[in-house]
Amino acid sequence: MPRVSRAVSMAALAFSLSAFGAISTASFDAAAATAEREPIVVWPTLSPAGDAPSREPLRRPAESEVGLFARAQELDATLRDAVQDLGLSLQVADPGPAPGHARDLDMIERAERGSQAIEGDAPGGTWVVSPRIESAGGDQYLVRIVVVPPKGHELRVRLEKVRGSEVAVRGLVMLRGLLTPPTAGEPKEPKDQAPRDPRSLGLTPPARSPGRAVLAMNTALFGAYVAYSIQRASGSDDPRVLYPLLALGTGIGVGSALLVAEEWDVRPGEAWFISAGAWWGAGSGLLLASGREVKPLSDRYTWGVCGGIAGITLATATLAAGHVDDGGAALTHSGAALGMFLGGVSELLAQGSLDATPASGAGIGTALGLIGAGALATQIKVSPSRVFLVDLGVGVGALAGAALASPLLLNDVTKPKSQAFLIATMAGTLAGGTVATLLTRDATPPSTGKKPGAALYHALPMGGVIGSSETRNGPVPAYGIGVVGTF
């Protein structure tokens, strides 16, 4: 028992270290990407706006100026968040200009000597942003944004008179226009236009990583499965070892998912695509181990873990090279399931028997279906509803083929009869999938003409009341089935 416990402990430690290594690598890559972004300095909001000669020098609004002070603080926070959303690296160590050193020439000098002003600045200079605000009476404010590009000798300026509730939003719009030249040809938005949600400006994403819940759920379950496999492979049945390992595996799975969702924008389709690689890969490994009759039985869990890790690796590499939407994820799951079915039927066909368990063929078919459908998901665009309709056609076709060939199994079942039954089932499966694929293709309206690759027709099956007949006692419905669409 001590030897078993030591083996379990070492395996759990290795699993934890590998997960920590992946997490550290992701964090380092994110930090490196941040370091490569262009630096920018946002000075604190000053007053007055500076659009007219004034004896009063530029200064920070005092707390006694309640309205002006609050709007200046709001403008500061909004602009600092905005420059980071635009992909720039905010230099938070810059405290802003000293009193009396906030003139235009001071801004140009700061943009020129970016590498000498603060340690960590890029040698190529830095962006300098100086927001200004001034009360215009009532609830009106003058907002002036001055921007100097790195090592630049020009000032980009925008000035607007806005209501107090619009200071942050209009300042954000003005800054975006100044940081993305040319600005001279851009049409000016009407002043009476209602303030828009900052999310619509493209600076703040509406929802980051909406697929984090799906990803966390699947990685938690897979982490628990890995921990259970480690315990089974060790030969231990002690629950004092099993439950801590399950908690450890689940925690590592959830933590890894949350970290990945924080560093990258994970969408639901991508999360389900990764889950397809994990679970269908694990299923393929378990089926192959069962077909090869791996002994002892506890070692088969290791095959499942290896298959799941291989599937996750392939799915991650695929996402790094292309995008997969919800329809692509559904296609991947569907392809793996179809591959498992066809692989199992192919093995039974080779054996000429209906009583065997086709584990090896099902495992190979699952792997091939997963890889093929996963690669196809990055090349085509398909809706999840169409994938489900094609799956329905595949199932109906398989049942139809089996039903037509069922008389072969009434009397003595021989090898040729079994093979004929399996061939009919496979033919029905392929025919049902083909017909469903053709029937769910998008049609081209006759008035617009046929586009390259468009379907010649669009039709869907229908059933129920297809008409009525007039009788003395009133209309009588007529029931039937048919096909409706454009041919």
C-alpha positions as CSV (number, residue, x, y, z in Angstrom):
1,M,0.0,0.0,0.0
2,P,2.8,2.5,0.7
3,R,4.2,1.9,-2.8
4,V,0.8,2.4,-4.3
5,S,0.3,5.7,-2.4
6,R,3.7,6.9,-3.5
7,A,2.9,6.1,-7.1
8,V,-0.4,8.0,-6.9
9,S,1.2,11.0,-5.2
10,M,4.0,11.2,-7.9
11,A,1.4,10.9,-10.7
12,A,-0.7,13.7,-9.2
13,L,2.3,15.9,-8.7
14,A,3.3,15.4,-12.3
15,F,-0.2,16.3,-13.5
16,S,-0.2,19.4,-11.4
17,L,3.3,20.5,-12.6
18,S,2.3,20.0,-16.2
19,A,-0.8,22.2,-15.7
20,F,1.2,24.8,-13.9
21,G,3.7,24.8,-16.8
22,A,1.0,25.4,-19.3
23,I,-0.5,28.2,-17.2
24,S,2.9,29.9,-16.8
25,T,3.6,29.7,-20.6
26,A,0.2,31.3,-21.3
27,S,0.9,34.1,-18.9
28,F,4.4,34.7,-20.3
29,D,3.0,34.9,-23.8
30,A,0.4,37.4,-22.7
31,A,3.0,39.5,-21.0
32,A,5.2,39.4,-24.0
33,A,2.3,40.5,-26.3
34,T,1.6,43.4,-23.9
35,A,5.2,44.5,-23.9
36,E,5.2,44.8,-27.7
37,R,2.3,47.3,-27.7
38,E,2.9,51.0,-28.5
39,P,3.3,53.1,-25.3
40,I,1.0,56.0,-24.4
41,V,0.9,58.6,-21.6
42,V,-2.4,60.1,-20.5
43,W,-1.9,63.2,-18.5
44,P,-4.5,64.1,-15.8
45,T,-7.4,66.3,-17.0
46,L,-6.5,70.0,-16.7
47,S,-8.6,73.2,-16.6
48,P,-9.4,75.5,-18.3
49,A,-9.8,74.1,-21.8
50,G,-7.1,76.4,-23.2
51,D,-9.0,77.2,-26.4
52,A,-8.8,81.0,-25.7
53,P,-6.1,83.2,-24.1
54,S,-6.4,83.2,-20.3
55,R,-4.5,84.6,-17.4
56,E,-5.3,81.5,-15.4
57,P,-2.6,78.8,-15.9
58,L,-3.5,75.2,-16.7
59,R,-4.2,73.3,-13.4
60,R,-6.0,70.3,-12.1
61,P,-9.6,71.0,-11.0
62,A,-9.9,71.4,-7.2
63,E,-12.2,69.3,-5.1
64,S,-14.1,72.4,-4.1
65,E,-15.2,72.7,-7.8
66,V,-17.7,69.8,-7.3
67,G,-19.2,69.5,-10.8
68,L,-15.9,70.2,-12.7
69,F,-13.9,67.9,-10.4
70,A,-16.3,65.0,-10.9
71,R,-16.4,65.4,-14.7
72,A,-12.6,65.5,-14.8
73,Q,-12.3,62.3,-12.8
74,E,-14.8,60.6,-15.0
75,L,-13.0,61.7,-18.1
76,D,-9.6,60.5,-16.7
77,A,-11.0,57.0,-16.0
78,T,-12.7,56.7,-19.4
79,L,-9.7,57.7,-21.5
80,R,-7.3,55.5,-19.6
81,D,-9.5,52.5,-20.2
82,A,-10.0,53.5,-23.8
83,V,-6.3,53.6,-24.8
84,Q,-5.8,50.1,-23.5
85,D,-8.9,48.8,-25.4
86,L,-7.3,50.3,-28.5
87,G,-4.3,48.1,-28.1
88,L,-1.8,50.7,-26.6
89,S,0.3,50.2,-23.5
90,L,-0.6,52.7,-20.9
91,Q,2.4,54.0,-18.9
92,V,0.8,54.3,-15.5
93,A,4.0,55.4,-13.8
94,D,3.8,58.9,-15.5
95,P,2.3,61.3,-12.8
96,G,1.6,64.0,-15.4
97,P,3.2,67.4,-16.0
98,A,4.5,69.5,-13.2
99,P,2.7,72.8,-12.5
100,G,3.6,75.3,-15.2
101,H,4.9,72.6,-17.6
102,A,1.7,71.6,-19.5
103,R,2.2,73.8,-22.5
104,D,2.1,72.5,-26.1
105,L,6.0,72.5,-26.3
106,D,6.1,70.4,-23.1
107,M,3.9,67.8,-24.7
108,I,6.1,67.6,-27.8
109,E,9.2,67.3,-25.7
110,R,7.6,64.5,-23.6
111,A,6.7,62.6,-26.8
112,E,10.2,63.0,-28.1
113,R,12.1,61.8,-25.0
114,G,9.8,58.9,-24.2
115,S,12.7,56.6,-23.5
116,Q,14.4,59.0,-21.1
117,A,11.3,60.1,-19.1
118,I,10.3,56.9,-17.4
119,E,12.1,53.6,-17.3
120,G,10.4,51.0,-19.5
121,D,9.3,53.4,-22.2
122,A,10.1,52.5,-25.8
123,P,13.1,54.3,-27.3
124,G,10.9,55.4,-30.2
125,G,9.0,57.9,-28.1
126,T,5.5,57.7,-26.8
127,W,2.0,59.0,-27.4
128,V,1.0,61.9,-25.2
129,V,-2.7,62.7,-24.5
130,S,-3.7,65.8,-22.5
131,P,-7.5,66.2,-21.9
132,R,-8.8,69.6,-20.9
133,I,-12.2,70.6,-19.5
134,E,-13.9,73.9,-18.6
135,S,-17.3,74.9,-17.3
136,A,-19.4,76.7,-19.9
137,G,-22.3,77.6,-17.6
138,G,-25.2,75.5,-16.4
139,D,-24.6,71.8,-17.3
140,Q,-22.4,72.6,-20.3
141,Y,-18.7,71.9,-20.5
142,L,-16.0,72.6,-23.0
143,V,-14.0,69.4,-23.6
144,R,-10.7,69.7,-25.5
145,I,-8.4,66.7,-26.3
146,V,-4.8,67.3,-27.4
147,V,-2.7,64.4,-28.7
148,V,0.9,64.3,-29.8
149,P,2.2,61.1,-31.7
150,P,5.5,59.5,-30.7
151,K,8.5,61.8,-31.7
152,G,5.9,64.0,-33.5
153,H,6.0,67.8,-33.9
154,E,2.3,68.3,-34.5
155,L,-0.6,68.6,-32.2
156,R,-3.9,66.9,-33.0
157,V,-6.8,68.8,-31.3
158,R,-10.5,68.3,-31.0
159,L,-12.9,70.6,-29.1
160,E,-16.6,70.2,-28.3
161,K,-19.2,71.7,-26.1
162,V,-21.2,68.9,-24.5
163,R,-23.6,68.3,-21.6
164,G,-22.3,67.0,-18.3
165,S,-23.7,63.5,-18.8
166,E,-22.0,63.2,-22.2
167,V,-18.5,64.3,-21.1
168,A,-17.0,60.8,-20.9
169,V,-18.7,59.4,-24.0
170,R,-17.8,62.4,-26.2
171,G,-14.3,62.5,-24.9
172,L,-13.9,58.8,-25.8
173,V,-15.2,59.5,-29.3
174,M,-12.8,62.4,-29.7
175,L,-9.8,60.4,-28.5
176,R,-10.5,57.5,-30.8
177,G,-10.6,59.9,-33.8
178,L,-7.3,61.5,-32.8
179,L,-5.5,58.2,-32.3
180,T,-6.7,56.8,-35.7
181,P,-5.8,59.4,-38.4
182,P,-6.5,60.8,-40.9
183,T,-9.2,62.8,-39.1
184,A,-9.6,65.7,-41.5
185,G,-11.9,63.9,-43.9
186,E,-14.1,62.3,-41.2
187,P,-17.7,63.6,-41.1
188,K,-18.5,65.4,-37.9
189,E,-21.4,63.8,-35.9
190,P,-24.4,66.0,-35.1
191,K,-24.2,67.6,-31.7
192,D,-27.8,66.8,-31.0
193,Q,-27.2,63.1,-31.5
194,A,-28.0,61.0,-28.4
195,P,-24.9,59.6,-26.7
196,R,-24.1,56.1,-27.8
197,D,-23.1,53.1,-25.7
198,P,-19.3,53.0,-25.6
199,R,-19.5,49.3,-26.6
200,S,-20.9,50.4,-30.0
201,L,-17.7,52.3,-30.6
202,G,-15.6,49.2,-30.7
203,L,-13.4,50.2,-27.7
204,T,-14.9,47.9,-25.1
205,P,-16.0,44.4,-26.2
206,P,-19.6,43.6,-25.3
207,A,-18.8,40.3,-23.7
208,R,-15.4,38.7,-23.3
209,S,-15.2,34.9,-23.4
210,P,-18.9,34.1,-23.5
211,G,-17.9,30.4,-23.7
212,R,-16.1,30.3,-20.4
213,A,-18.9,28.4,-18.7
214,V,-18.9,25.7,-21.4
215,L,-15.1,25.4,-21.3
216,A,-15.0,25.3,-17.5
217,M,-17.7,22.6,-17.3
218,N,-15.9,20.3,-19.8
219,T,-12.4,20.9,-18.4
220,A,-13.6,20.2,-14.9
221,L,-15.2,16.9,-15.9
222,F,-12.1,16.0,-17.9
223,G,-9.8,16.9,-15.0
224,A,-11.9,14.6,-12.8
225,Y,-11.7,11.8,-15.3
226,V,-7.9,12.2,-15.5
227,A,-7.6,12.0,-11.7
228,Y,-9.9,9.0,-11.6
229,S,-7.8,7.3,-14.3
230,I,-4.6,7.9,-12.3
231,Q,-6.2,6.3,-9.3
232,R,-7.4,3.3,-11.3
233,A,-4.1,2.8,-13.0
234,S,-2.4,2.7,-9.6
235,G,-4.5,-0.2,-8.6
236,S,-5.7,1.5,-5.4
237,D,-9.4,1.4,-4.2
238,D,-8.8,3.6,-1.2
239,P,-11.4,6.4,-1.2
240,R,-9.0,8.5,0.9
241,V,-6.9,8.7,-2.2
242,L,-9.7,8.9,-4.8
243,Y,-11.7,11.9,-3.5
244,P,-8.7,14.2,-3.0
245,L,-7.5,13.3,-6.5
246,L,-10.9,14.1,-7.9
247,A,-11.0,17.4,-6.1
248,L,-7.5,18.2,-7.4
249,G,-8.3,17.2,-11.0
250,T,-11.5,19.2,-11.0
251,G,-9.9,22.3,-9.5
252,I,-7.0,22.2,-12.0
253,G,-9.5,21.9,-14.9
254,V,-11.7,24.8,-13.7
255,G,-8.6,27.0,-13.0
256,S,-7.1,26.3,-16.4
257,A,-10.4,27.1,-18.2
258,L,-10.8,30.4,-16.3
259,L,-7.2,31.4,-17.1
260,V,-7.6,30.6,-20.8
261,A,-10.9,32.5,-20.9
262,E,-9.2,35.5,-19.3
263,E,-6.2,35.6,-21.7
264,W,-8.2,34.7,-24.9
265,D,-11.7,35.5,-26.1
266,V,-13.3,32.0,-26.0
267,R,-16.6,31.8,-27.8
268,P,-19.2,29.0,-27.2
269,G,-18.5,27.3,-30.5
270,E,-14.8,27.2,-29.8
271,A,-15.5,25.8,-26.3
272,W,-17.7,23.0,-27.7
273,F,-15.1,22.3,-30.4
274,I,-12.4,21.7,-27.7
275,S,-14.9,19.5,-25.8
276,A,-15.4,17.4,-28.9
277,G,-11.6,16.9,-29.1
278,A,-11.5,15.9,-25.4
279,W,-14.5,13.5,-25.1
280,W,-14.5,11.9,-28.6
281,G,-10.7,11.5,-28.3
282,A,-11.1,9.8,-24.9
283,G,-13.9,7.7,-26.3
284,S,-11.7,6.6,-29.3
285,G,-8.9,5.7,-26.9
286,L,-11.2,3.6,-24.7
287,L,-12.7,1.8,-27.7
288,L,-9.3,1.0,-29.1
289,A,-8.1,-0.3,-25.8
290,S,-11.2,-2.5,-25.5
291,G,-10.8,-3.8,-29.1
292,R,-7.1,-4.7,-28.4
293,E,-8.2,-6.3,-25.1
294,V,-5.7,-4.3,-23.0
295,K,-4.9,-6.0,-19.7
296,P,-5.4,-5.2,-16.9
297,L,-8.7,-3.5,-17.4
298,S,-7.6,-0.5,-15.3
299,D,-4.9,0.4,-18.0
300,R,-7.7,1.1,-20.5
301,Y,-8.4,4.4,-18.6
302,T,-4.9,5.5,-19.6
303,W,-5.7,5.0,-23.2
304,G,-8.7,7.2,-22.8
305,V,-6.6,9.9,-21.1
306,C,-4.0,9.8,-23.9
307,G,-6.8,10.0,-26.5
308,G,-8.4,12.9,-24.8
309,I,-5.2,14.9,-24.5
310,A,-4.4,14.2,-28.2
311,G,-7.9,15.4,-29.1
312,I,-7.5,18.6,-27.0
313,T,-4.1,19.2,-28.6
314,L,-5.4,18.9,-32.2
315,A,-8.4,21.1,-31.4
316,T,-6.2,23.8,-29.9
317,A,-3.9,23.7,-32.9
318,T,-6.9,23.9,-35.2
319,L,-8.2,26.9,-33.4
320,A,-4.8,28.6,-33.6
321,A,-4.9,28.3,-37.4
322,G,-8.6,29.2,-38.0
323,H,-12.0,30.0,-36.5
324,V,-14.7,27.6,-35.6
325,D,-18.3,28.8,-35.0
326,D,-21.3,27.0,-33.4
327,G,-22.1,25.2,-36.6
328,G,-18.5,23.9,-36.9
329,A,-18.6,22.6,-33.4
330,A,-21.8,20.7,-34.1
331,L,-20.3,19.4,-37.3
332,T,-17.3,18.1,-35.4
333,H,-19.5,16.2,-32.8
334,S,-21.6,14.9,-35.6
335,G,-18.7,13.7,-37.7
336,A,-17.1,11.8,-34.8
337,A,-20.4,10.1,-34.0
338,L,-21.0,9.1,-37.6
339,G,-17.4,7.9,-37.9
340,M,-17.9,5.7,-34.8
341,F,-21.1,4.2,-36.3
342,L,-19.6,3.6,-39.8
343,G,-16.4,2.2,-38.3
344,G,-18.2,-0.3,-36.1
345,V,-20.4,-1.4,-39.0
346,S,-17.3,-1.8,-41.2
347,E,-15.7,-4.1,-38.7
348,L,-18.9,-6.2,-38.4
349,L,-19.0,-6.3,-42.2
350,A,-15.4,-7.6,-42.4
351,Q,-16.2,-10.3,-39.8
352,G,-19.6,-11.2,-41.4
353,S,-21.2,-11.3,-38.0
354,L,-23.9,-9.4,-36.1
355,D,-23.0,-10.7,-32.6
356,A,-19.4,-9.3,-32.2
357,T,-18.6,-6.1,-30.4
358,P,-16.8,-3.9,-33.0
359,A,-14.7,-1.9,-30.5
360,S,-11.6,-1.5,-32.7
361,G,-13.5,-0.4,-35.8
362,A,-15.6,2.0,-33.8
363,G,-12.5,3.5,-32.2
364,I,-10.7,4.0,-35.5
365,G,-13.9,5.4,-37.1
366,T,-14.3,7.9,-34.2
367,A,-10.7,9.2,-34.6
368,L,-11.0,9.5,-38.3
369,G,-14.4,11.2,-38.1
370,L,-13.2,13.6,-35.4
371,I,-10.1,14.6,-37.4
372,G,-12.0,14.9,-40.7
373,A,-15.0,16.8,-39.4
374,G,-12.7,19.1,-37.3
375,A,-10.6,20.0,-40.3
376,L,-13.8,20.6,-42.4
377,A,-15.3,22.8,-39.7
378,T,-12.6,25.4,-40.3
379,Q,-13.2,25.5,-44.1
380,I,-17.0,25.8,-44.3
381,K,-19.8,27.8,-42.7
382,V,-22.8,25.8,-41.6
383,S,-25.6,26.4,-39.2
384,P,-26.2,24.1,-36.2
385,S,-29.8,23.5,-37.3
386,R,-28.7,22.2,-40.7
387,V,-26.2,19.8,-39.0
388,F,-29.0,18.5,-36.8
389,L,-31.3,18.0,-39.9
390,V,-28.5,16.1,-41.7
391,D,-28.0,13.9,-38.6
392,L,-31.8,13.2,-38.7
393,G,-31.5,12.3,-42.3
394,V,-28.6,10.0,-41.5
395,G,-30.5,8.2,-38.8
396,V,-33.7,7.9,-40.8
397,G,-31.7,6.5,-43.7
398,A,-29.9,4.0,-41.5
399,L,-33.3,2.8,-40.1
400,A,-34.8,2.6,-43.6
401,G,-31.9,0.6,-44.9
402,A,-32.1,-1.8,-42.0
403,A,-35.8,-2.1,-42.3
404,L,-35.6,-3.0,-46.0
405,A,-33.0,-5.6,-45.4
406,S,-34.6,-7.0,-42.2
407,P,-36.2,-10.0,-44.1
408,L,-32.7,-11.4,-44.5
409,L,-32.6,-12.1,-40.7
410,L,-35.9,-13.9,-40.4
411,N,-34.6,-17.5,-41.0
412,D,-31.1,-18.9,-40.5
413,V,-28.6,-16.0,-40.4
414,T,-25.6,-16.7,-42.5
415,K,-22.4,-14.7,-43.1
416,P,-23.6,-13.5,-46.6
417,K,-27.0,-12.5,-45.2
418,S,-25.4,-10.6,-42.3
419,Q,-23.1,-8.8,-44.8
420,A,-26.0,-7.9,-47.1
421,F,-27.9,-6.5,-44.1
422,L,-24.9,-4.4,-43.0
423,I,-24.4,-3.1,-46.6
424,A,-28.0,-2.1,-46.8
425,T,-27.8,-0.3,-43.5
426,M,-24.6,1.6,-44.6
427,A,-26.2,2.4,-48.0
428,G,-29.3,3.8,-46.3
429,T,-27.1,5.9,-43.9
430,L,-25.2,7.5,-46.8
431,A,-28.3,8.0,-48.9
432,G,-30.2,9.6,-46.0
433,G,-27.3,11.9,-45.3
434,T,-26.9,12.9,-48.9
435,V,-30.6,13.6,-49.4
436,A,-30.8,15.6,-46.2
437,T,-27.7,17.6,-47.3
438,L,-29.3,18.5,-50.7
439,L,-32.7,19.3,-49.2
440,T,-31.2,21.8,-46.7
441,R,-29.1,23.7,-49.2
442,D,-29.9,27.4,-49.6
443,A,-31.9,28.3,-52.7
444,T,-31.2,31.1,-55.1
445,P,-34.2,33.3,-55.9
446,P,-35.1,33.0,-59.7
447,S,-35.0,36.8,-60.1
448,T,-31.4,37.1,-58.9
449,G,-30.0,34.3,-61.1
450,K,-27.9,31.3,-60.1
451,K,-24.7,32.0,-58.2
452,P,-21.7,29.7,-58.4
453,G,-22.1,26.9,-56.0
454,A,-25.8,27.6,-55.3
455,A,-28.3,24.8,-55.1
456,L,-30.6,24.0,-58.1
457,Y,-33.5,23.6,-55.8
458,H,-34.6,23.9,-52.2
459,A,-37.2,21.5,-50.8
460,L,-38.3,20.2,-47.4
461,P,-40.6,17.3,-46.5
462,M,-44.0,18.1,-45.0
463,G,-47.0,16.1,-43.7
464,G,-50.4,16.6,-42.2
465,V,-53.4,18.5,-43.8
466,I,-52.5,19.1,-47.4
467,G,-56.0,20.2,-48.5
468,S,-59.7,20.0,-48.0
469,S,-62.8,18.8,-49.8
470,E,-66.2,20.5,-49.8
471,T,-69.1,18.3,-48.7
472,R,-72.7,18.8,-47.6
473,N,-71.6,18.9,-44.0
474,G,-68.8,21.3,-44.6
475,P,-65.1,21.0,-45.6
476,V,-63.4,17.7,-44.9
477,P,-59.6,17.9,-44.4
478,A,-57.3,15.7,-46.6
479,Y,-54.2,14.2,-45.0
480,G,-51.0,13.3,-46.7
481,I,-47.3,13.7,-47.1
482,G,-45.3,15.6,-49.7
483,V,-42.4,17.9,-50.5
484,V,-42.6,21.7,-50.6
485,G,-40.0,24.0,-52.0
486,T,-38.6,25.6,-55.1
487,F,-37.5,23.2,-57.9
